[in-house]
Amino acid sequence: KIVMSAAAKNLVPCTLELGGKSPVFVDKTADIKQAAERILVAKTTNCGQWCVTPDYILVEKAVEQQLVDELVKFASKRLGTPQDQKGDGSKYDYIQRIVNSRNAERL
């Protein structure tokens, strides 16, 4: 409201990106491997700073463990381990970095 009020006083057009929670729904009819890949690509695009990045997953119990397994498998393939993400020009150097090792381990 504050930003929009300030813009209105000066007749400055503006668009507010309000964001929100973006759930992902996965049921037993889904291609679980493809769903896992798409969820992780969406979540890691621009380091997760994207207005439509998935915030949480609602998954049918029948495929929950399969989805978790595929998410872990694809995350390991795409992101490597915290030790792989050294920022030294190595294989995973294109990934945005966590500020320090303590926080990388915490995450």
C-alpha positions as CSV (number, residue, x, y, z in Angstrom):
1,K,0.0,0.0,0.0
2,I,2.8,2.4,0.8
3,V,4.6,1.9,-2.5
4,M,1.4,2.2,-4.5
5,S,0.4,5.4,-2.5
6,A,3.8,7.0,-3.2
7,A,3.5,6.1,-6.9
8,A,0.0,7.4,-7.2
9,K,0.9,10.8,-5.7
10,N,3.4,11.3,-8.5
11,L,1.3,9.7,-11.2
12,V,4.0,7.1,-11.7
13,P,2.7,3.8,-13.1
14,C,3.9,0.7,-11.3
15,T,3.2,-3.0,-11.1
16,L,3.5,-4.7,-7.7
17,E,4.6,-8.3,-7.7
18,L,2.9,-9.6,-4.6
19,G,4.0,-13.2,-4.9
20,G,2.3,-15.8,-2.8
21,K,2.4,-19.4,-2.1
22,S,2.7,-21.6,-5.2
23,P,1.8,-25.2,-4.4
24,V,2.5,-28.2,-6.6
25,F,0.0,-31.0,-6.8
26,V,1.2,-34.5,-7.6
27,D,-1.2,-37.5,-7.8
28,K,-0.8,-41.1,-8.7
29,T,-1.5,-40.4,-12.4
30,A,1.6,-38.2,-12.7
31,D,4.8,-39.2,-14.4
32,I,6.7,-39.0,-11.1
33,K,10.2,-38.7,-12.6
34,Q,9.1,-35.9,-14.9
35,A,7.3,-34.2,-12.0
36,A,10.4,-34.3,-9.8
37,E,12.6,-32.8,-12.5
38,R,10.1,-30.0,-13.3
39,I,9.6,-29.2,-9.7
40,L,13.4,-28.9,-9.1
41,V,14.1,-27.0,-12.2
42,A,11.4,-24.5,-11.2
43,K,12.6,-24.3,-7.6
44,T,16.2,-23.7,-8.6
45,T,15.7,-21.3,-11.4
46,N,17.1,-17.9,-10.4
47,C,18.0,-19.5,-7.1
48,G,14.4,-19.9,-6.2
49,Q,13.8,-16.1,-6.5
50,W,11.0,-16.4,-9.0
51,C,7.4,-15.4,-8.5
52,V,6.1,-18.8,-9.5
53,T,8.7,-21.0,-7.8
54,P,7.1,-23.9,-6.0
55,D,6.8,-23.3,-2.3
56,Y,5.4,-26.7,-1.2
57,I,4.3,-30.0,-2.6
58,L,0.9,-31.7,-2.0
59,V,1.4,-35.4,-3.0
60,E,-0.9,-38.4,-3.0
61,K,0.3,-40.8,-0.3
62,A,0.5,-43.7,-2.9
63,V,3.3,-42.0,-4.7
64,E,4.9,-39.9,-1.9
65,Q,8.0,-42.0,-1.4
66,Q,8.6,-42.4,-5.1
67,L,8.4,-38.7,-5.5
68,V,10.9,-38.1,-2.7
69,D,13.3,-40.6,-4.2
70,E,13.1,-39.0,-7.6
71,L,13.5,-35.5,-6.1
72,V,16.7,-36.6,-4.2
73,K,18.1,-38.3,-7.3
74,F,17.5,-35.4,-9.6
75,A,18.7,-32.8,-7.0
76,S,22.0,-34.8,-6.5
77,K,22.4,-34.9,-10.3
78,R,21.6,-31.2,-10.8
79,L,23.1,-29.7,-7.7
80,G,25.8,-32.1,-6.5
81,T,26.7,-32.0,-2.8
82,P,27.6,-28.9,-0.8
83,Q,31.2,-29.8,-1.2
84,D,30.7,-29.8,-5.0
85,Q,29.5,-26.2,-4.9
86,K,32.8,-24.5,-4.2
87,G,32.6,-21.6,-6.6
88,D,36.0,-22.5,-8.0
89,G,35.1,-23.1,-11.7
90,S,34.2,-26.7,-11.0
91,K,31.3,-28.7,-12.5
92,Y,28.6,-27.0,-10.4
93,D,30.0,-23.5,-10.5
94,Y,26.9,-22.1,-12.3
95,I,24.8,-22.4,-9.2
96,Q,24.3,-19.4,-6.9
97,R,26.1,-19.9,-3.7
98,I,25.0,-20.1,-0.1
99,V,26.8,-17.5,2.0
100,N,29.0,-19.9,4.0
101,S,29.5,-23.6,4.7
102,R,27.6,-23.5,8.0
103,N,24.4,-22.3,6.2
104,A,24.9,-24.8,3.3
105,E,25.1,-27.6,5.8
106,R,22.0,-26.3,7.6
107,L,20.0,-26.2,4.4
